Structure formats: structure tokens, C-alpha cells
Amino acid sequence: MLIYPKSNHTPATFTILNFPVGNIEEAVDQLTKRGVRFERYEGELKTDDNGIFHGGGPLIAWFKDPAGSILSVLEEK
């Protein structure tokens, strides 16, 4: 995969890409060990201490790519 920089890039304010995983706890743990920083949210999208949202539907954890766009890991069973 090749990604090209854009000088006037403005990151999206919504999730642009979900990565499906079988076990979100394991995926978040492995990515955190590799330096990925997961977003922490309060209120309606409150996440736990690891950045995982448990509020109904699939478990999900959001993080930003180097350009500031929001990505996620999403547990699929």
C-alpha cells in the first residue's frame, strides 16, 4: 500500500476505516505495545481505560493515524 501526503490535508472528524479483529482486548494490547495511542472518550461514547467502547453493538476502539484521521479496531465474532 502506498499513501501520498497532501500539504493541505484536513483530517476527517469521523471514523474513516475499521479494522475487523477477532479479539479486541488482544488487538488493543498488541497495538498499544507497538506505540498506538487509543482515544479516550467521555459521555455517550465513554471508553474504558484501554480506549474500548462497550456501549452496545460491536466492541470498538479508536485511534488516529499520523495525519490525524480516525481509524478503529472493531471486534467481529
PyMOL Python script that loads the backbone (N, CA, C, O; Angstrom):
from pymol import cmd

cmd.read_pdbstr("""\
ATOM      1  N   MET A   1       0.845  -1.157   0.000  1.00  0.00           N
ATOM      2  CA  MET A   1       0.000   0.000   0.000  1.00  0.00           C
ATOM      3  C   MET A   1       0.901   1.234   0.000  1.00  0.00           C
ATOM      4  O   MET A   1       1.924   1.270   0.683  1.00  0.00           O
ATOM      5  N   LEU A   2       0.516   2.212  -0.754  1.00  0.00           N
ATOM      6  CA  LEU A   2       1.228   3.485  -0.812  1.00  0.00           C
ATOM      7  C   LEU A   2       0.271   4.592  -0.416  1.00  0.00           C
ATOM      8  O   LEU A   2      -0.869   4.635  -0.878  1.00  0.00           O
ATOM      9  N   ILE A   3       0.733   5.480   0.435  1.00  0.00           N
ATOM     10  CA  ILE A   3      -0.070   6.630   0.837  1.00  0.00           C
ATOM     11  C   ILE A   3       0.729   7.879   0.528  1.00  0.00           C
ATOM     12  O   ILE A   3       1.905   7.975   0.879  1.00  0.00           O
ATOM     13  N   TYR A   4       0.096   8.832  -0.125  1.00  0.00           N
ATOM     14  CA  TYR A   4       0.781  10.055  -0.501  1.00  0.00           C
ATOM     15  C   TYR A   4       0.370  11.201   0.414  1.00  0.00           C
ATOM     16  O   TYR A   4      -0.811  11.346   0.729  1.00  0.00           O
ATOM     17  N   PRO A   5       1.333  12.018   0.846  1.00  0.00           N
ATOM     18  CA  PRO A   5       0.995  13.171   1.691  1.00  0.00           C
ATOM     19  C   PRO A   5       0.281  14.265   0.883  1.00  0.00           C
ATOM     20  O   PRO A   5       0.457  14.386  -0.329  1.00  0.00           O
ATOM     21  N   LYS A   6      -0.500  15.026   1.577  1.00  0.00           N
ATOM     22  CA  LYS A   6      -1.208  16.157   0.971  1.00  0.00           C
ATOM     23  C   LYS A   6      -0.948  17.360   1.861  1.00  0.00           C
ATOM     24  O   LYS A   6      -1.255  17.323   3.053  1.00  0.00           O
ATOM     25  N   SER A   7      -0.394  18.412   1.308  1.00  0.00           N
ATOM     26  CA  SER A   7       0.054  19.549   2.119  1.00  0.00           C
ATOM     27  C   SER A   7      -1.080  20.256   2.852  1.00  0.00           C
ATOM     28  O   SER A   7      -0.853  20.783   3.941  1.00  0.00           O
ATOM     29  N   ASN A   8      -2.276  20.289   2.305  1.00  0.00           N
ATOM     30  CA  ASN A   8      -3.381  21.000   2.952  1.00  0.00           C
ATOM     31  C   ASN A   8      -4.434  20.021   3.505  1.00  0.00           C
ATOM     32  O   ASN A   8      -5.626  20.330   3.523  1.00  0.00           O
ATOM     33  N   HIS A   9      -3.988  18.862   3.946  1.00  0.00           N
ATOM     34  CA  HIS A   9      -4.884  17.818   4.457  1.00  0.00           C
ATOM     35  C   HIS A   9      -5.601  18.279   5.724  1.00  0.00           C
ATOM     36  O   HIS A   9      -4.988  18.857   6.621  1.00  0.00           O
ATOM     37  N   THR A  10      -6.896  18.019   5.785  1.00  0.00           N
ATOM     38  CA  THR A  10      -7.687  18.232   6.993  1.00  0.00           C
ATOM     39  C   THR A  10      -8.259  16.879   7.390  1.00  0.00           C
ATOM     40  O   THR A  10      -9.018  16.286   6.623  1.00  0.00           O
ATOM     41  N   PRO A  11      -7.905  16.370   8.590  1.00  0.00           N
ATOM     42  CA  PRO A  11      -8.407  15.059   8.998  1.00  0.00           C
ATOM     43  C   PRO A  11      -9.930  15.039   9.126  1.00  0.00           C
ATOM     44  O   PRO A  11     -10.549  16.037   9.496  1.00  0.00           O
ATOM     45  N   ALA A  12     -10.514  13.900   8.817  1.00  0.00           N
ATOM     46  CA  ALA A  12     -11.960  13.717   8.984  1.00  0.00           C
ATOM     47  C   ALA A  12     -12.296  13.723  10.470  1.00  0.00           C
ATOM     48  O   ALA A  12     -11.451  13.386  11.299  1.00  0.00           O
ATOM     49  N   THR A  13     -13.499  14.098  10.803  1.00  0.00           N
ATOM     50  CA  THR A  13     -13.948  14.117  12.199  1.00  0.00           C
ATOM     51  C   THR A  13     -14.741  12.858  12.540  1.00  0.00           C
ATOM     52  O   THR A  13     -15.408  12.805  13.574  1.00  0.00           O
ATOM     53  N   PHE A  14     -14.673  11.852  11.682  1.00  0.00           N
ATOM     54  CA  PHE A  14     -15.396  10.599  11.869  1.00  0.00           C
ATOM     55  C   PHE A  14     -14.460   9.452  11.511  1.00  0.00           C
ATOM     56  O   PHE A  14     -13.402   9.672  10.922  1.00  0.00           O
ATOM     57  N   THR A  15     -14.843   8.240  11.861  1.00  0.00           N
ATOM     58  CA  THR A  15     -14.028   7.064  11.556  1.00  0.00           C
ATOM     59  C   THR A  15     -14.005   6.827  10.052  1.00  0.00           C
ATOM     60  O   THR A  15     -15.053   6.713   9.416  1.00  0.00           O
ATOM     61  N   ILE A  16     -12.796   6.754   9.486  1.00  0.00           N
ATOM     62  CA  ILE A  16     -12.679   6.550   8.042  1.00  0.00           C
ATOM     63  C   ILE A  16     -12.355   5.112   7.662  1.00  0.00           C
ATOM     64  O   ILE A  16     -12.526   4.722   6.507  1.00  0.00           O
ATOM     65  N   LEU A  17     -11.881   4.311   8.636  1.00  0.00           N
ATOM     66  CA  LEU A  17     -11.503   2.934   8.325  1.00  0.00           C
ATOM     67  C   LEU A  17     -11.582   2.084   9.582  1.00  0.00           C
ATOM     68  O   LEU A  17     -11.032   2.457  10.618  1.00  0.00           O
ATOM     69  N   ASN A  18     -12.265   0.940   9.502  1.00  0.00           N
ATOM     70  CA  ASN A  18     -12.355  -0.024  10.602  1.00  0.00           C
ATOM     71  C   ASN A  18     -11.536  -1.257  10.243  1.00  0.00           C
ATOM     72  O   ASN A  18     -11.616  -1.761   9.123  1.00  0.00           O
ATOM     73  N   PHE A  19     -10.749  -1.739  11.201  1.00  0.00           N
ATOM     74  CA  PHE A  19     -10.017  -2.985  11.028  1.00  0.00           C
ATOM     75  C   PHE A  19     -10.719  -4.061  11.859  1.00  0.00           C
ATOM     76  O   PHE A  19     -10.680  -3.996  13.088  1.00  0.00           O
ATOM     77  N   PRO A  20     -11.357  -5.047  11.226  1.00  0.00           N
ATOM     78  CA  PRO A  20     -12.031  -6.099  11.987  1.00  0.00           C
ATOM     79  C   PRO A  20     -11.017  -7.011  12.677  1.00  0.00           C
ATOM     80  O   PRO A  20     -10.019  -7.410  12.076  1.00  0.00           O
ATOM     81  N   VAL A  21     -11.283  -7.336  13.943  1.00  0.00           N
ATOM     82  CA  VAL A  21     -10.414  -8.223  14.721  1.00  0.00           C
ATOM     83  C   VAL A  21     -11.282  -9.249  15.424  1.00  0.00           C
ATOM     84  O   VAL A  21     -12.463  -9.001  15.668  1.00  0.00           O
ATOM     85  N   GLY A  22     -10.713 -10.395  15.751  1.00  0.00           N
ATOM     86  CA  GLY A  22     -11.440 -11.434  16.452  1.00  0.00           C
ATOM     87  C   GLY A  22     -11.520 -11.204  17.946  1.00  0.00           C
ATOM     88  O   GLY A  22     -12.488 -11.611  18.587  1.00  0.00           O
ATOM     89  N   ASN A  23     -10.500 -10.548  18.512  1.00  0.00           N
ATOM     90  CA  ASN A  23     -10.450 -10.297  19.953  1.00  0.00           C
ATOM     91  C   ASN A  23      -9.925  -8.880  20.160  1.00  0.00           C
ATOM     92  O   ASN A  23      -8.730  -8.632  20.003  1.00  0.00           O
ATOM     93  N   ILE A  24     -10.808  -7.956  20.509  1.00  0.00           N
ATOM     94  CA  ILE A  24     -10.412  -6.552  20.608  1.00  0.00           C
ATOM     95  C   ILE A  24      -9.434  -6.296  21.754  1.00  0.00           C
ATOM     96  O   ILE A  24      -8.526  -5.475  21.620  1.00  0.00           O
ATOM     97  N   GLU A  25      -9.613  -6.988  22.875  1.00  0.00           N
ATOM     98  CA  GLU A  25      -8.700  -6.792  24.012  1.00  0.00           C
ATOM     99  C   GLU A  25      -7.267  -7.132  23.598  1.00  0.00           C
ATOM    100  O   GLU A  25      -6.331  -6.392  23.903  1.00  0.00           O
ATOM    101  N   GLU A  26      -7.108  -8.247  22.909  1.00  0.00           N
ATOM    102  CA  GLU A  26      -5.784  -8.680  22.443  1.00  0.00           C
ATOM    103  C   GLU A  26      -5.223  -7.701  21.405  1.00  0.00           C
ATOM    104  O   GLU A  26      -4.044  -7.347  21.455  1.00  0.00           O
ATOM    105  N   ALA A  27      -6.061  -7.269  20.474  1.00  0.00           N
ATOM    106  CA  ALA A  27      -5.610  -6.344  19.433  1.00  0.00           C
ATOM    107  C   ALA A  27      -5.172  -5.012  20.037  1.00  0.00           C
ATOM    108  O   ALA A  27      -4.125  -4.477  19.672  1.00  0.00           O
ATOM    109  N   VAL A  28      -5.972  -4.476  20.962  1.00  0.00           N
ATOM    110  CA  VAL A  28      -5.623  -3.203  21.604  1.00  0.00           C
ATOM    111  C   VAL A  28      -4.325  -3.346  22.390  1.00  0.00           C
ATOM    112  O   VAL A  28      -3.468  -2.464  22.352  1.00  0.00           O
ATOM    113  N   ASP A  29      -4.185  -4.457  23.100  1.00  0.00           N
ATOM    114  CA  ASP A  29      -2.965  -4.693  23.882  1.00  0.00           C
ATOM    115  C   ASP A  29      -1.740  -4.750  22.975  1.00  0.00           C
ATOM    116  O   ASP A  29      -0.725  -4.119  23.269  1.00  0.00           O
ATOM    117  N   GLN A  30      -1.822  -5.498  21.877  1.00  0.00           N
ATOM    118  CA  GLN A  30      -0.682  -5.620  20.963  1.00  0.00           C
ATOM    119  C   GLN A  30      -0.345  -4.283  20.298  1.00  0.00           C
ATOM    120  O   GLN A  30       0.827  -3.927  20.172  1.00  0.00           O
ATOM    121  N   LEU A  31      -1.365  -3.552  19.877  1.00  0.00           N
ATOM    122  CA  LEU A  31      -1.122  -2.262  19.226  1.00  0.00           C
ATOM    123  C   LEU A  31      -0.567  -1.233  20.208  1.00  0.00           C
ATOM    124  O   LEU A  31       0.300  -0.436  19.849  1.00  0.00           O
ATOM    125  N   THR A  32      -1.061  -1.249  21.440  1.00  0.00           N
ATOM    126  CA  THR A  32      -0.553  -0.331  22.467  1.00  0.00           C
ATOM    127  C   THR A  32       0.929  -0.607  22.717  1.00  0.00           C
ATOM    128  O   THR A  32       1.713   0.330  22.864  1.00  0.00           O
ATOM    129  N   LYS A  33       1.317  -1.874  22.768  1.00  0.00           N
ATOM    130  CA  LYS A  33       2.725  -2.243  22.961  1.00  0.00           C
ATOM    131  C   LYS A  33       3.600  -1.753  21.806  1.00  0.00           C
ATOM    132  O   LYS A  33       4.806  -1.570  21.969  1.00  0.00           O
ATOM    133  N   ARG A  34       2.985  -1.543  20.639  1.00  0.00           N
ATOM    134  CA  ARG A  34       3.727  -1.058  19.469  1.00  0.00           C
ATOM    135  C   ARG A  34       3.654   0.461  19.322  1.00  0.00           C
ATOM    136  O   ARG A  34       4.117   1.021  18.329  1.00  0.00           O
ATOM    137  N   GLY A  35       3.067   1.118  20.323  1.00  0.00           N
ATOM    138  CA  GLY A  35       3.066   2.569  20.328  1.00  0.00           C
ATOM    139  C   GLY A  35       1.794   3.260  19.869  1.00  0.00           C
ATOM    140  O   GLY A  35       1.750   4.489  19.815  1.00  0.00           O
ATOM    141  N   VAL A  36       0.750   2.494  19.536  1.00  0.00           N
ATOM    142  CA  VAL A  36      -0.520   3.100  19.132  1.00  0.00           C
ATOM    143  C   VAL A  36      -1.194   3.659  20.383  1.00  0.00           C
ATOM    144  O   VAL A  36      -1.281   2.986  21.410  1.00  0.00           O
ATOM    145  N   ARG A  37      -1.668   4.900  20.280  1.00  0.00           N
ATOM    146  CA  ARG A  37      -2.366   5.541  21.397  1.00  0.00           C
ATOM    147  C   ARG A  37      -3.858   5.590  21.069  1.00  0.00           C
ATOM    148  O   ARG A  37      -4.274   6.247  20.115  1.00  0.00           O
ATOM    149  N   PHE A  38      -4.646   4.895  21.864  1.00  0.00           N
ATOM    150  CA  PHE A  38      -6.082   4.850  21.638  1.00  0.00           C
ATOM    151  C   PHE A  38      -6.760   6.063  22.252  1.00  0.00           C
ATOM    152  O   PHE A  38      -6.364   6.552  23.310  1.00  0.00           O
ATOM    153  N   GLU A  39      -7.787   6.533  21.567  1.00  0.00           N
ATOM    154  CA  GLU A  39      -8.540   7.695  22.024  1.00  0.00           C
ATOM    155  C   GLU A  39      -9.366   7.316  23.248  1.00  0.00           C
ATOM    156  O   GLU A  39      -9.827   6.182  23.376  1.00  0.00           O
ATOM    157  N   ARG A  40      -9.542   8.277  24.138  1.00  0.00           N
ATOM    158  CA  ARG A  40     -10.404   8.103  25.314  1.00  0.00           C
ATOM    159  C   ARG A  40     -11.551   9.090  25.178  1.00  0.00           C
ATOM    160  O   ARG A  40     -11.333  10.281  24.956  1.00  0.00           O
ATOM    161  N   TYR A  41     -12.762   8.596  25.310  1.00  0.00           N
ATOM    162  CA  TYR A  41     -13.942   9.446  25.182  1.00  0.00           C
ATOM    163  C   TYR A  41     -14.781   9.368  26.452  1.00  0.00           C
ATOM    164  O   TYR A  41     -14.777   8.351  27.146  1.00  0.00           O
ATOM    165  N   GLU A  42     -15.487  10.430  26.746  1.00  0.00           N
ATOM    166  CA  GLU A  42     -16.436  10.509  27.854  1.00  0.00           C
ATOM    167  C   GLU A  42     -17.832  10.667  27.264  1.00  0.00           C
ATOM    168  O   GLU A  42     -17.988  10.786  26.049  1.00  0.00           O
ATOM    169  N   GLY A  43     -18.828  10.670  28.110  1.00  0.00           N
ATOM    170  CA  GLY A  43     -20.194  10.904  27.650  1.00  0.00           C
ATOM    171  C   GLY A  43     -20.782   9.712  26.936  1.00  0.00           C
ATOM    172  O   GLY A  43     -20.582   8.570  27.351  1.00  0.00           O
ATOM    173  N   GLU A  44     -21.511   9.973  25.859  1.00  0.00           N
ATOM    174  CA  GLU A  44     -22.241   8.937  25.128  1.00  0.00           C
ATOM    175  C   GLU A  44     -21.332   7.837  24.573  1.00  0.00           C
ATOM    176  O   GLU A  44     -21.745   6.681  24.483  1.00  0.00           O
ATOM    177  N   LEU A  45     -20.109   8.187  24.203  1.00  0.00           N
ATOM    178  CA  LEU A  45     -19.160   7.210  23.656  1.00  0.00           C
ATOM    179  C   LEU A  45     -18.069   6.846  24.657  1.00  0.00           C
ATOM    180  O   LEU A  45     -16.935   6.571  24.265  1.00  0.00           O
ATOM    181  N   LYS A  46     -18.403   6.841  25.949  1.00  0.00           N
ATOM    182  CA  LYS A  46     -17.406   6.599  27.000  1.00  0.00           C
ATOM    183  C   LYS A  46     -16.657   5.294  26.765  1.00  0.00           C
ATOM    184  O   LYS A  46     -17.257   4.237  26.568  1.00  0.00           O
ATOM    185  N   THR A  47     -15.343   5.395  26.791  1.00  0.00           N
ATOM    186  CA  THR A  47     -14.475   4.233  26.615  1.00  0.00           C
ATOM    187  C   THR A  47     -13.892   3.822  27.963  1.00  0.00           C
ATOM    188  O   THR A  47     -13.883   4.609  28.909  1.00  0.00           O
ATOM    189  N   ASP A  48     -13.407   2.590  28.044  1.00  0.00           N
ATOM    190  CA  ASP A  48     -12.760   2.128  29.273  1.00  0.00           C
ATOM    191  C   ASP A  48     -11.315   2.624  29.307  1.00  0.00           C
ATOM    192  O   ASP A  48     -10.905   3.398  28.442  1.00  0.00           O
ATOM    193  N   ASP A  49     -10.552   2.190  30.288  1.00  0.00           N
ATOM    194  CA  ASP A  49      -9.167   2.656  30.450  1.00  0.00           C
ATOM    195  C   ASP A  49      -8.268   2.271  29.286  1.00  0.00           C
ATOM    196  O   ASP A  49      -7.218   2.883  29.088  1.00  0.00           O
ATOM    197  N   ASN A  50      -8.664   1.268  28.514  1.00  0.00           N
ATOM    198  CA  ASN A  50      -7.877   0.854  27.344  1.00  0.00           C
ATOM    199  C   ASN A  50      -8.342   1.530  26.058  1.00  0.00           C
ATOM    200  O   ASN A  50      -7.743   1.337  25.001  1.00  0.00           O
ATOM    201  N   GLY A  51      -9.415   2.325  26.148  1.00  0.00           N
ATOM    202  CA  GLY A  51      -9.932   3.004  24.964  1.00  0.00           C
ATOM    203  C   GLY A  51     -10.997   2.212  24.235  1.00  0.00           C
ATOM    204  O   GLY A  51     -11.323   2.532  23.091  1.00  0.00           O
ATOM    205  N   ILE A  52     -11.555   1.176  24.872  1.00  0.00           N
ATOM    206  CA  ILE A  52     -12.554   0.329  24.222  1.00  0.00           C
ATOM    207  C   ILE A  52     -13.959   0.778  24.623  1.00  0.00           C
ATOM    208  O   ILE A  52     -14.248   0.981  25.802  1.00  0.00           O
ATOM    209  N   PHE A  53     -14.816   0.928  23.629  1.00  0.00           N
ATOM    210  CA  PHE A  53     -16.211   1.302  23.843  1.00  0.00           C
ATOM    211  C   PHE A  53     -17.048   0.040  24.003  1.00  0.00           C
ATOM    212  O   PHE A  53     -17.037  -0.833  23.135  1.00  0.00           O
ATOM    213  N   HIS A  54     -17.777  -0.055  25.119  1.00  0.00           N
ATOM    214  CA  HIS A  54     -18.609  -1.225  25.434  1.00  0.00           C
ATOM    215  C   HIS A  54     -20.084  -0.857  25.463  1.00  0.00           C
ATOM    216  O   HIS A  54     -20.853  -1.515  26.165  1.00  0.00           O
ATOM    217  N   GLY A  55     -20.509   0.158  24.737  1.00  0.00           N
ATOM    218  CA  GLY A  55     -21.850   0.700  24.887  1.00  0.00           C
ATOM    219  C   GLY A  55     -22.929   0.123  24.023  1.00  0.00           C
ATOM    220  O   GLY A  55     -23.908   0.815  23.742  1.00  0.00           O
ATOM    221  N   GLY A  56     -22.809  -1.085  23.594  1.00  0.00           N
ATOM    222  CA  GLY A  56     -23.818  -1.682  22.726  1.00  0.00           C
ATOM    223  C   GLY A  56     -23.267  -1.851  21.327  1.00  0.00           C
ATOM    224  O   GLY A  56     -22.472  -1.033  20.864  1.00  0.00           O
ATOM    225  N   GLY A  57     -23.678  -2.892  20.663  1.00  0.00           N
ATOM    226  CA  GLY A  57     -23.128  -3.182  19.338  1.00  0.00           C
ATOM    227  C   GLY A  57     -21.751  -3.787  19.466  1.00  0.00           C
ATOM    228  O   GLY A  57     -21.373  -4.224  20.553  1.00  0.00           O
ATOM    229  N   PRO A  58     -20.988  -3.825  18.386  1.00  0.00           N
ATOM    230  CA  PRO A  58     -19.655  -4.429  18.453  1.00  0.00           C
ATOM    231  C   PRO A  58     -18.719  -3.587  19.313  1.00  0.00           C
ATOM    232  O   PRO A  58     -18.855  -2.366  19.389  1.00  0.00           O
ATOM    233  N   LEU A  59     -17.774  -4.253  19.956  1.00  0.00           N
ATOM    234  CA  LEU A  59     -16.747  -3.540  20.713  1.00  0.00           C
ATOM    235  C   LEU A  59     -15.842  -2.835  19.721  1.00  0.00           C
ATOM    236  O   LEU A  59     -15.499  -3.387  18.676  1.00  0.00           O
ATOM    237  N   ILE A  60     -15.454  -1.593  20.063  1.00  0.00           N
ATOM    238  CA  ILE A  60     -14.661  -0.782  19.137  1.00  0.00           C
ATOM    239  C   ILE A  60     -13.689   0.085  19.920  1.00  0.00           C
ATOM    240  O   ILE A  60     -13.990   0.523  21.031  1.00  0.00           O
ATOM    241  N   ALA A  61     -12.527   0.330  19.338  1.00  0.00           N
ATOM    242  CA  ALA A  61     -11.532   1.228  19.935  1.00  0.00           C
ATOM    243  C   ALA A  61     -10.954   2.085  18.815  1.00  0.00           C
ATOM    244  O   ALA A  61     -10.550   1.576  17.769  1.00  0.00           O
ATOM    245  N   TRP A  62     -10.922   3.390  19.051  1.00  0.00           N
ATOM    246  CA  TRP A  62     -10.486   4.340  18.036  1.00  0.00           C
ATOM    247  C   TRP A  62      -9.066   4.832  18.286  1.00  0.00           C
ATOM    248  O   TRP A  62      -8.627   4.958  19.429  1.00  0.00           O
ATOM    249  N   PHE A  63      -8.360   5.106  17.196  1.00  0.00           N
ATOM    250  CA  PHE A  63      -7.023   5.699  17.259  1.00  0.00           C
ATOM    251  C   PHE A  63      -6.843   6.561  16.021  1.00  0.00           C
ATOM    252  O   PHE A  63      -7.624   6.473  15.073  1.00  0.00           O
ATOM    253  N   LYS A  64      -5.809   7.395  16.036  1.00  0.00           N
ATOM    254  CA  LYS A  64      -5.572   8.281  14.899  1.00  0.00           C
ATOM    255  C   LYS A  64      -4.318   7.859  14.157  1.00  0.00           C
ATOM    256  O   LYS A  64      -3.342   7.404  14.752  1.00  0.00           O
ATOM    257  N   ASP A  65      -4.368   8.022  12.830  1.00  0.00           N
ATOM    258  CA  ASP A  65      -3.176   7.771  12.024  1.00  0.00           C
ATOM    259  C   ASP A  65      -2.271   9.002  12.106  1.00  0.00           C
ATOM    260  O   ASP A  65      -2.674  10.012  12.682  1.00  0.00           O
ATOM    261  N   PRO A  66      -1.065   8.945  11.549  1.00  0.00           N
ATOM    262  CA  PRO A  66      -0.160  10.098  11.651  1.00  0.00           C
ATOM    263  C   PRO A  66      -0.707  11.398  11.068  1.00  0.00           C
ATOM    264  O   PRO A  66      -0.247  12.477  11.443  1.00  0.00           O
ATOM    265  N   ALA A  67      -1.673  11.321  10.164  1.00  0.00           N
ATOM    266  CA  ALA A  67      -2.267  12.529   9.579  1.00  0.00           C
ATOM    267  C   ALA A  67      -3.446  13.041  10.398  1.00  0.00           C
ATOM    268  O   ALA A  67      -4.028  14.074  10.066  1.00  0.00           O
ATOM    269  N   GLY A  68      -3.809  12.317  11.482  1.00  0.00           N
ATOM    270  CA  GLY A  68      -4.902  12.749  12.337  1.00  0.00           C
ATOM    271  C   GLY A  68      -6.258  12.181  11.990  1.00  0.00           C
ATOM    272  O   GLY A  68      -7.254  12.539  12.619  1.00  0.00           O
ATOM    273  N   SER A  69      -6.322  11.304  11.002  1.00  0.00           N
ATOM    274  CA  SER A  69      -7.598  10.673  10.636  1.00  0.00           C
ATOM    275  C   SER A  69      -7.932   9.583  11.653  1.00  0.00           C
ATOM    276  O   SER A  69      -7.036   8.938  12.196  1.00  0.00           O
ATOM    277  N   ILE A  70      -9.220   9.383  11.907  1.00  0.00           N
ATOM    278  CA  ILE A  70      -9.666   8.424  12.913  1.00  0.00           C
ATOM    279  C   ILE A  70      -9.864   7.038  12.288  1.00  0.00           C
ATOM    280  O   ILE A  70     -10.590   6.872  11.308  1.00  0.00           O
ATOM    281  N   LEU A  71      -9.196   6.057  12.889  1.00  0.00           N
ATOM    282  CA  LEU A  71      -9.285   4.662  12.481  1.00  0.00           C
ATOM    283  C   LEU A  71      -9.789   3.872  13.685  1.00  0.00           C
ATOM    284  O   LEU A  71      -9.828   4.404  14.795  1.00  0.00           O
ATOM    285  N   SER A  72     -10.176   2.613  13.488  1.00  0.00           N
ATOM    286  CA  SER A  72     -10.592   1.821  14.627  1.00  0.00           C
ATOM    287  C   SER A  72     -10.279   0.343  14.421  1.00  0.00           C
ATOM    288  O   SER A  72     -10.088  -0.129  13.301  1.00  0.00           O
ATOM    289  N   VAL A  73     -10.234  -0.370  15.550  1.00  0.00           N
ATOM    290  CA  VAL A  73     -10.305  -1.820  15.541  1.00  0.00           C
ATOM    291  C   VAL A  73     -11.700  -2.154  16.043  1.00  0.00           C
ATOM    292  O   VAL A  73     -12.184  -1.555  17.003  1.00  0.00           O
ATOM    293  N   LEU A  74     -12.337  -3.107  15.393  1.00  0.00           N
ATOM    294  CA  LEU A  74     -13.735  -3.437  15.630  1.00  0.00           C
ATOM    295  C   LEU A  74     -13.853  -4.948  15.782  1.00  0.00           C
ATOM    296  O   LEU A  74     -13.495  -5.699  14.875  1.00  0.00           O
ATOM    297  N   GLU A  75     -14.357  -5.392  16.937  1.00  0.00           N
ATOM    298  CA  GLU A  75     -14.434  -6.835  17.167  1.00  0.00           C
ATOM    299  C   GLU A  75     -15.568  -7.463  16.374  1.00  0.00           C
ATOM    300  O   GLU A  75     -16.721  -7.044  16.471  1.00  0.00           O
ATOM    301  N   GLU A  76     -15.219  -8.481  15.585  1.00  0.00           N
ATOM    302  CA  GLU A  76     -16.204  -9.252  14.826  1.00  0.00           C
ATOM    303  C   GLU A  76     -16.205 -10.668  15.362  1.00  0.00           C
ATOM    304  O   GLU A  76     -15.150 -11.276  15.543  1.00  0.00           O
ATOM    305  N   LYS A  77     -17.380 -11.183  15.610  1.00  0.00           N
ATOM    306  CA  LYS A  77     -17.482 -12.557  16.117  1.00  0.00           C
ATOM    307  C   LYS A  77     -18.246 -13.405  15.158  1.00  0.00           C
ATOM    308  O   LYS A  77     -18.440 -14.595  15.406  1.00  0.00           O
TER     309      LYS A  77
END
""", "prot")
cmd.dss("prot")
cmd.show_as("cartoon", "prot")
cmd.util.cbc("prot")
cmd.orient("prot")
